[in-house]
Amino acid sequence: MLWRAQIVGVDALMLYFGDRIDEKLSPLILEAKHRLQSGLAERLVEVVPSYTSLYLQYDLLRDDHASFLSAVEHCLHSLDVDSADKVAGVIKHIPVYYSQESGPDLSNLAQRHGLAVEEVIALHTSKIYVTFAIGFTPGFAFLGQVDARIATPRISTPRTKVPMGSVGIADTQTGIYPSVTPGGWNLIGRTPLLMFDADRSAPAFLQVGDRVQFTAIDRDTYLLQGGML
């Protein structure tokens, strides 16, 4: 079996698909999510995918742990890596103005790794990232994994105010601050895109499973697209 279940509440199960962050787990978790939402729609209250797991809350008026787990096993009995590989989130391209002006840690990060700033930008934009989880603040997407050559620990003293749209790196992950908030990631640029808008039908621009590729833009383009400095 590709997963194991654990009771995490009177009306909830957690399905675990692995024990460490792995980009290959994302399509497997997404496929399981889709199957369960399709097959158990009337019995599910909430489904939340994350790095290595899938949280399931069910309707206590319809099920207990045993009956719900049995239904889950039935839905996922044919789940395999091959079928999951066919499921991939859409690729969303995110423009970023990379500079010391918009990303105050860019130069230090480059220097730390013995790279030119241009090399850091090239490495950051060369990969297609997977959205592992949404959290911390509404719409904050945890993306991975960055090239090992630019993987960098969080800064020692977090900032009390990180500008909206800031793009950062923390260890092997990269992410975008959807709003002004404290934070400790290494800031390397800023996007003009609005990553979270409560008035949109889907408030968060990114969803778990989405694939992301960053593209470099210049200062004028950033400002023209609504970016703020």
C-alpha positions as CSV (number, residue, x, y, z in Angstrom):
1,M,0.0,0.0,0.0
2,L,1.3,3.5,-0.9
3,W,-0.2,5.1,2.1
4,R,-1.0,4.6,5.8
5,A,-3.8,6.0,7.9
6,Q,-3.8,7.5,11.3
7,I,-6.7,8.7,13.4
8,V,-6.2,12.4,14.2
9,G,-9.6,13.4,15.7
10,V,-13.0,12.1,16.4
11,D,-14.0,12.7,12.8
12,A,-10.7,12.9,11.0
13,L,-8.0,10.7,9.4
14,M,-4.6,11.6,8.1
15,L,-3.2,9.6,5.2
16,Y,0.6,9.6,5.0
17,F,2.3,8.9,1.7
18,G,5.9,9.4,2.8
19,D,8.0,10.7,5.7
20,R,10.1,13.4,3.9
21,I,9.5,16.1,1.3
22,D,9.6,14.7,-2.2
23,E,8.4,16.2,-5.4
24,K,7.3,12.8,-6.6
25,L,4.7,12.6,-3.7
26,S,2.7,15.6,-4.9
27,P,1.0,13.9,-7.9
28,L,0.3,10.8,-5.8
29,I,-1.4,12.9,-3.1
30,L,-3.3,14.9,-5.7
31,E,-4.6,11.8,-7.4
32,A,-5.8,10.4,-4.0
33,K,-7.5,13.7,-3.3
34,H,-9.3,13.7,-6.6
35,R,-10.4,10.1,-6.2
36,L,-11.7,10.7,-2.7
37,Q,-13.5,13.9,-3.6
38,S,-15.2,12.1,-6.5
39,G,-16.1,8.9,-4.8
40,L,-16.9,10.1,-1.3
41,A,-18.2,13.6,-2.0
42,E,-21.2,13.3,0.3
43,R,-19.2,11.9,3.2
44,L,-16.3,14.3,3.2
45,V,-16.4,17.6,5.1
46,E,-12.8,18.7,4.3
47,V,-9.8,17.5,2.4
48,V,-6.4,19.2,2.9
49,P,-3.3,18.1,1.0
50,S,0.2,18.9,2.3
51,Y,3.8,17.9,1.8
52,T,3.5,14.2,2.5
53,S,-0.1,13.8,3.7
54,L,-3.8,14.2,3.1
55,Y,-6.1,15.3,5.9
56,L,-9.6,14.0,5.7
57,Q,-12.5,15.1,7.9
58,Y,-15.7,13.2,7.5
59,D,-19.4,13.5,8.4
60,L,-20.0,11.9,11.8
61,L,-23.6,11.5,11.1
62,R,-22.8,9.1,8.3
63,D,-19.6,7.3,9.3
64,D,-17.3,6.2,12.1
65,H,-13.6,5.6,11.8
66,A,-14.0,2.0,10.7
67,S,-16.6,2.6,8.0
68,F,-14.9,5.7,6.6
69,L,-11.5,4.0,6.5
70,S,-13.1,1.1,4.6
71,A,-14.6,3.5,2.1
72,V,-11.2,5.3,1.7
73,E,-9.5,1.9,1.1
74,H,-12.1,1.1,-1.6
75,C,-11.5,4.4,-3.4
76,L,-7.8,4.1,-3.3
77,H,-7.3,0.4,-3.9
78,S,-6.0,0.9,-7.4
79,L,-3.9,4.0,-6.6
80,D,-0.4,3.5,-8.0
81,V,2.5,5.6,-9.1
82,D,1.8,5.2,-12.8
83,S,-1.7,6.6,-12.5
84,A,-0.6,9.4,-10.2
85,D,2.1,10.5,-12.7
86,K,-0.6,11.4,-15.1
87,V,-2.0,14.0,-12.6
88,A,0.0,17.2,-12.5
89,G,-1.0,20.6,-11.5
90,V,-1.1,23.4,-14.1
91,I,2.1,25.4,-14.7
92,K,1.8,29.0,-13.6
93,H,4.4,31.5,-14.7
94,I,5.2,34.2,-12.1
95,P,7.1,37.3,-13.2
96,V,9.8,38.5,-10.7
97,Y,11.8,41.7,-10.6
98,Y,15.1,40.4,-9.2
99,S,17.3,43.1,-7.7
100,Q,18.8,44.4,-4.5
101,E,16.1,47.0,-4.5
102,S,13.3,44.4,-4.5
103,G,15.2,41.6,-2.9
104,P,17.6,42.9,-0.2
105,D,19.2,39.5,0.4
106,L,20.0,38.7,-3.2
107,S,23.6,39.9,-3.1
108,N,24.4,38.3,0.3
109,L,22.9,35.0,-0.9
110,A,24.9,35.1,-4.1
111,Q,28.1,35.8,-2.1
112,R,27.4,33.1,0.4
113,H,27.4,30.5,-2.4
114,G,30.2,32.0,-4.5
115,L,27.8,32.9,-7.3
116,A,27.2,36.0,-9.3
117,V,23.8,37.5,-8.8
118,E,22.9,36.6,-12.4
119,E,23.7,33.0,-11.7
120,V,21.3,33.0,-8.7
121,I,18.6,34.4,-10.9
122,A,19.3,31.8,-13.6
123,L,19.1,29.0,-11.1
124,H,16.0,30.2,-9.5
125,T,14.2,30.7,-12.8
126,S,15.4,27.4,-14.4
127,K,13.3,25.0,-12.3
128,I,9.6,24.2,-12.4
129,Y,8.5,24.0,-8.7
130,V,5.8,22.1,-7.0
131,T,3.3,23.8,-4.6
132,F,3.6,21.5,-1.6
133,A,1.4,23.4,0.9
134,I,-0.5,26.6,1.5
135,G,-0.2,28.2,5.0
136,F,1.6,30.6,7.3
137,T,-0.6,33.4,6.0
138,P,-3.6,33.1,3.6
139,G,-2.2,32.3,0.1
140,F,1.4,31.7,1.1
141,A,2.6,28.8,-1.1
142,F,5.5,26.7,-0.1
143,L,7.3,25.7,-3.3
144,G,10.1,23.2,-3.8
145,Q,12.7,22.4,-4.2
146,V,15.3,24.9,-5.2
147,D,18.6,24.0,-6.8
148,A,21.0,22.9,-4.1
149,R,23.4,25.6,-5.1
150,I,21.1,28.3,-3.8
151,A,19.4,26.5,-0.9
152,T,19.9,28.9,2.1
153,P,18.9,28.8,5.7
154,R,16.5,31.5,7.0
155,I,18.0,34.8,8.0
156,S,19.1,34.9,11.7
157,T,16.9,37.8,12.6
158,P,13.5,37.8,10.9
159,R,12.1,41.1,9.5
160,T,9.2,42.6,11.2
161,K,7.8,43.7,7.8
162,V,8.2,41.9,4.5
163,P,6.6,43.7,1.5
164,M,3.8,42.1,-0.3
165,G,4.9,40.0,-3.3
166,S,8.4,39.4,-2.0
167,V,10.0,36.2,-3.3
168,G,12.2,34.4,-0.8
169,I,14.2,31.2,-0.2
170,A,14.3,29.2,3.0
171,D,16.5,26.1,3.0
172,T,15.3,24.1,0.0
173,Q,12.0,25.9,-0.5
174,T,11.0,29.1,-2.2
175,G,7.8,31.1,-1.7
176,I,6.0,34.4,-2.2
177,Y,4.7,36.6,0.6
178,P,1.0,37.4,-0.4
179,S,0.7,40.2,2.1
180,V,2.8,42.5,4.3
181,T,3.9,40.3,7.2
182,P,6.9,39.5,9.4
183,G,9.2,36.9,7.9
184,G,12.6,35.3,7.9
185,W,13.1,34.1,4.3
186,N,16.0,35.4,2.2
187,L,14.4,37.9,-0.1
188,I,15.7,37.9,-3.7
189,G,13.0,39.7,-5.7
190,R,9.4,40.7,-5.9
191,T,6.4,39.9,-8.1
192,P,3.7,42.3,-9.2
193,L,1.1,39.6,-9.2
194,L,-1.6,39.6,-6.5
195,M,-1.1,36.2,-4.8
196,F,-4.2,36.4,-2.6
197,D,-7.5,38.3,-3.1
198,A,-10.5,37.5,-0.9
199,D,-12.8,38.8,-3.6
200,R,-11.7,36.3,-6.2
201,S,-13.7,33.1,-6.6
202,A,-10.4,31.3,-5.8
203,P,-8.7,33.8,-3.4
204,A,-5.3,32.1,-3.5
205,F,-3.4,32.4,-6.8
206,L,-1.7,29.1,-6.2
207,Q,-3.2,25.8,-5.1
208,V,-1.5,22.7,-3.7
209,G,-0.2,20.7,-6.7
210,D,0.2,23.7,-9.0
211,R,3.6,23.9,-10.7
212,V,5.3,27.2,-10.8
213,Q,8.1,28.7,-12.9
214,F,9.5,32.1,-12.3
215,T,10.5,34.5,-15.1
216,A,12.8,37.5,-14.7
217,I,11.4,40.9,-15.6
218,D,13.0,44.4,-15.4
219,R,12.1,47.3,-13.2
220,D,10.0,49.1,-15.7
221,T,8.0,46.0,-16.5
222,Y,7.5,45.3,-12.8
223,L,6.1,48.8,-12.2
224,L,4.0,48.7,-15.4
225,Q,2.4,45.5,-14.2
226,G,1.4,47.1,-10.9
227,G,4.4,46.4,-8.7
228,M,5.2,48.7,-5.8
229,L,8.6,49.7,-4.5
